[in-house]
Amino acid sequence: MNKITLFLPTLSLFSMLSAQTIERSVIGSAGGVGSFAGGEVSFTVGEAVTATVSAGSFLLTQGFQQPSANTNVSSEKLIEVSWQAYPNPTKDQVEIKLTSDRKAVLQASVFDLAGRNTGIATQQAQLPGQVILRFDLSAQPNGVYLVRLMDEAGKEAQAIRVQKID
């Protein structure tokens, strides 16, 4: 009888306890989230190593900033375009050489990482073949910019990362 009187209060105490949950969060000196048409960029300052490596259906990611498990990403490329950006990083002008064997008309615009258009004139690339685009970043503050290549339907075909430094 004495054991039962101790067991029942102990059992009721455990039934009132709930498990802990941990949401993904980070404590850092700086960082932020920016969204733009077609995506979102999340970043932290001080994260030394981040990488994503894939081999077939195997995916290995490093670093704290990882995509959600329910992210639906299409690996289907609309247009195969190879590119070179030079000089990168740049102090003023950057040249982007595009090469493709497929026929396409692409619009190239420069955006900051928050998804805002920088106001630098949009340029057009007529493919197939090789096209060189030149963008003047001298009036822009130091930072990382995305040159987004959009097809005629407005879908992003490629995003090229360019860094502006003094």
C-alpha positions, 0 to 999 in steps of 0.5 A, spaced: 500 500 500 505 504 501 509 503 495 502 505 491 501 511 494 508 513 492 507 511 485 501 514 483 504 521 485 510 520 482 506 518 475 502 524 475 508 528 476 511 525 470 505 526 466 505 533 467 512 534 464 513 535 457 519 534 452 523 540 450 524 542 443 529 546 439 528 551 433 533 552 429 536 559 431 543 562 431 546 567 436 551 571 432 554 578 431 551 580 425 546 577 420 540 577 416 535 575 411 533 578 405 528 575 400 527 577 392 523 574 387 524 567 386 528 566 393 531 568 399 538 569 402 539 568 409 546 569 412 550 570 419 557 573 420 563 569 422 561 562 420 567 559 417 566 553 413 559 552 409 559 547 403 554 543 400 557 537 396 553 532 392 554 525 389 548 522 386 542 522 391 547 523 397 547 530 399 552 533 405 552 540 408 556 543 413 555 550 417 549 552 421 545 556 415 542 550 412 535 549 408 529 546 411 528 539 410 521 540 406 525 545 401 523 543 394 528 545 389 528 543 382 535 541 379 532 542 372 536 547 368 532 551 363 538 553 359 545 551 360 550 557 360 557 557 362 560 563 365 566 567 367 566 573 371 573 577 371 576 581 375 572 578 381 572 581 386 572 588 382 573 595 384 569 598 378 568 594 372 566 586 371 566 582 365 561 576 364 563 572 359 557 567 357 557 561 353 552 556 350 550 552 345 543 553 345 539 558 342 536 563 348 535 570 349 537 572 356 536 579 360 542 580 365 540 584 371 545 586 378 541 585 384 544 586 392 543 580 396 537 583 399 534 582 392 534 589 390 535 591 383 541 596 383 539 600 378 545 598 373 542 598 366 539 591 364 543 588 358 541 582 353 545 576 351 543 573 344 545 566 345 548 561 342 555 563 342 559 567 346 557 574 349 561 578 354 557 583 358 560 589 362 557 592 368 560 598 372 560 597 379 564 603 381 558 607 384 556 601 388 558 600 396 562 594 397 559 587 398 556 581 394 552 582 388 548 577 384 548 578 376 541 574 375 540 571 368 533 571 366 530 567 360 524 570 356 519 567 360 522 571 366 525 565 370 532 565 372 537 561 368 543 562 372 545 567 378 552 569 378 556 572 384 560 578 384 564 581 389 565 589 389 571 591 393 575 598 394 
